[in-house]
Amino acid sequence: MKPSAFDYSRPTSTLEAVNVLAELGEDGKVLAGGQSLLPLLNMRLATPRNLVDINAVTELDYLRVTPDGVRVGALSRHSALERSDDAARVQPLLRQAVRLVAHATIRNRGTTVGSIVHADPSGEMTAVLSLLGGSVRVAGSAGERTVPAEDFFLGPLESAVRPGELAVEAFFPARTPGSGSSFTEISRRHGDYAVCGVGAVVELDADLRVCGARAAFLSISPTPLVLDLAEVVHGRSFDDTAIEELSAYVQARIDPQPDIHATAAYRSHLAGALTLRAVREAARAAADLERTV
């Protein structure tokens, strides 16, 4: 398969890229890593009239780590985030999740912001942004705006980035004191999209008892789904989080759809089982981190 014909632009600055996109409007499509876009072009599921390649906008290739969190520029590759010890220290969930994104070859080229804008409900980084309550900074001809994760994902493969705008940065808040995280998933083959996946963050009090917990789910709903689990696990010992109530609680609050990869019943079973695993691992991580402080 080959893509349909398109015009090509290669801006060298954020301002130039925004101006080009503003002029093109709905006719423009941004190319960064291209690991999601190029297959769509080749299968002609996307037929943009103009492709705006931002790979020469080197000012967007950054990874900035501060005590408040991690800022990922639009050209920063998954592999850069995976290798960053500073990012993993400030927010461990980032490395835990990004290492599961496809294969190393794709992580070397694909961008974290690009995968978030792609808004695939099976994508690891969409779930991470939602679970952590992060945000995306978007630039347009009228200026910049910051969109919180809860408002960013509008539907499957549909984000809040408007025609003529460019997503320039994703922000992931830092780990809060007393918390730990985990990310786990099941796929048919290594590197495939997950049949189901769960990311969890668990918070412990001074007595190492659970005082907060939430989980995000992959391949379960049209947009990233985050559930507050504190009602079930609050007050539990950190090593007593593999409780049957938690699985039933999750299964009662999700509505997975069947497809060629799994039945709805199988996805529901996986969601419950993986939540138990992720919450247990996150609680243990929180306890380990507290013991080293």
PyMOL commands that set and color helices and strands:
alter all, ss='L'
color gray80, all
select helices_A, chain A and resi 14-27+37-42+58-60+78-83+85-90+92-98+104-109+112-118+124-132+149-152+230-233+244-251+264-292
alter helices_A, ss='H'
color red, helices_A
select strands_A, chain A and resi 7-9+28-31+50-53+63-66+69-73+135-140+143-148+153-155+158-159+166-173+179-187+194-204+210-218+225-228
alter strands_A, ss='S'
color yellow, strands_A
deselect
rebuild
show_as cartoon
